[in-house]
Amino acid sequence: MNNTVKKFLVMFTISLFLLMPVAFADDGDYTIPEANVDINISDDGTAIITETITQDIEGSVNGVYREIPIAEGQSISDVHVTTPGYYNTPEIITNKDNVKIKVWLYKDPTKTQKIYDDKVTVTYKYRFNRLVKMHNDIAEFQYLTWGNQWDSRVDKLTTTITLPSNEDVQTWNNPPDYVDESTWINNTTLKTQLSNIPSHTAYEQRFLIPKTTFKPGDKFITTGLDAKDKIIQDQEKYLSDREFKKTVSTIVNTILGLLLFVPFGIYALFGREPKIDYKSEYEYDTPTDDSPLFVNNVVVGNVGEFDVNAYNATILSLIDRKYYNIIASNANDTIIRRSSKDLTDLKKYERDIITFLSSFERNNDISFNYIKDNCDPTEYTSFISNWKQTAESEISQQKVDSYFDDKGSTILNITSGLMIALSVILFIFTMFMDESFFNIILVVLMFVVGVMTLSIPNTFAGRWTPEGKQFHDKWKSFENYITDYSMIKDYPPASIQVWGKYLVYATALGCAKEVSDNMFNYFKSVNLSEDNLYQSDIVWFSYYGGLNNMTTSFSHIEAAANSSSSGGISSVGGGFGGGGGGTF
């Protein structure tokens, strides 16, 4: 998988984490520690409903509201609102499919002071007309005692439903998951206690009641259907489906949990490093004769891949070998010019750089500042991509393979891709199903682990051979030496020319800035004359700002490129009531 896709996945993951508090926030600007719903159903099919809802409000709000869905033929009347300890102005808005009760809240009797960071208990009392369905064989009361439009969870919900009689009444809780206790406290009243109902989650209570419990009248919803057996079958299917879904969810969660540890299992099988005798912390000279290009390919980042430091190191190498002359350099810009040296001995990836830089020549001079201002980011990105492919062809893949076995990394990448794909599918699934917050977190976590393992270097799951481990560790020890000023001070490079050579390799290793700073500090400590700097073009180039101008120029173009790349009979849950509320 290329770096662009990896960067996208990393950015997507970061965005996901930033958006999760919004998507799954339990409260918003309020929480609901407690709610009580009392429903008193009369024998004519109407009900007096009293809802007492406590909202712990954060910040300043105008008030709270309650939205109650209604079906055709139903209505809400006789609305009363009380707010103990606060003053209110209720506003009742009746629409075709709902009634909205807005309650403007104030701290003072003149109604000028809004509430702020207050805990408010609001009681809504109203008559719900035509709330009971009358079928041919049974009466049915099906009501969403708690609707799915609340942005907050409710910590504790208590419902009391009073019927004319509880004789031969069948009841169901849909779903039963949040019910702590449900008991008939007398011959007419069922009390149900629930806890920890998540936000945007409905709770329905369903009753089958003998028709003789009610007196004849026109305040019922008449269906003309034989419904009892179908309702019982619907409830049995609902409970059966829910149990099946719980079982599947448990299995899936177990599999997901195990998948989270798969990357570590792959590391244990393929990624553990071989033991070697080499233990030195510092190497005081380049440990092998390999090119800076090869060192970058094997030691830095993913084994077998180049980063931009390989490109910069190649330009330095061309300057060091006199293919370019340094015309001028200061803190603001550096100008180089192609020498007349024959290009026959150069490899294609080196000639490609010369061709690319020549496109920015003006009067035979190449200004890094001019490149920064005039190079098209898209063209630069395309060139670097093609250049890396050309450079890879110059690297001995057989030698790389003798140093590093990437089988574990390949398996990890495949596994990570499957984890990402599976987590996306499951995440979409959870959006349409009544899944718990834990399930969603587990799916998101699997996605994050998949992206992270896909983004880490292949050295995590891949394995060095003993020869490759020694090669890698020696070059890292050399990096330790050239980046440690105390070591440079005590064991300095033998000559200015050696300093130049080290700067080229430091660039390939990605530590050119630290090494050039150490060089400047060392020269200053020994009072080295600037005349000596001209013994090495690279030292001269670096000392007078060339290295910084070069890397800054190409980093600027790369950043611009990245920024430019980066839109009849109701089934379970079909009862009346529900809705939700909030603040405004």
ABEGO torsion letter per residue (X at the ends): XBAAAAAAAAAAAAAAAAAAAAAABAAEABBBABBBBBBBBBAAGBBBBBBBBBBBBBEBBAEBBBBBBBBBGBBBBGBBBBBBGBBBBBBBBBBAABBBBBBBBBABAAGABBBBGBBBBBBBBBBBBGABBBBAABBBBBBBABBAABABBBABBBBBBBBABABGBBBBBOBAAABABBBBABAABBBBBBBGBBBGBBBBBBBBBBAAABBBEAABBBAGBBAAAAAAAAAAAAAAAAAAAAAAAAAAAAAAAAAAAAAAAAAAAAABBBBBABABABBABBABABBAAAAAAAABEBBGBBBAAAAAAAAAAAAAAGABBBABBBAABBBBBBBABBAAABBAAAAAAAAAAAAABBGGBBBAAAAAAABBAAAAAAAAAAAAAAAAAABBAAAAAAABBAAAAAAAAAAAAAAAAAAAAAAAAAAABBBBAAAAAAAAAAAAAAAAAAABBAAAABBBBAAAAAAAAAAAAAAAAAABAAAAAABBBABAAAAAAAAAAAAAAGAAAAAAAAAAAAAAAAGBBAAAAAABAAAAAAAAGAAAAAAAAAAAAAAAAAAAAXXXBBBBGABBEEEBBEBX
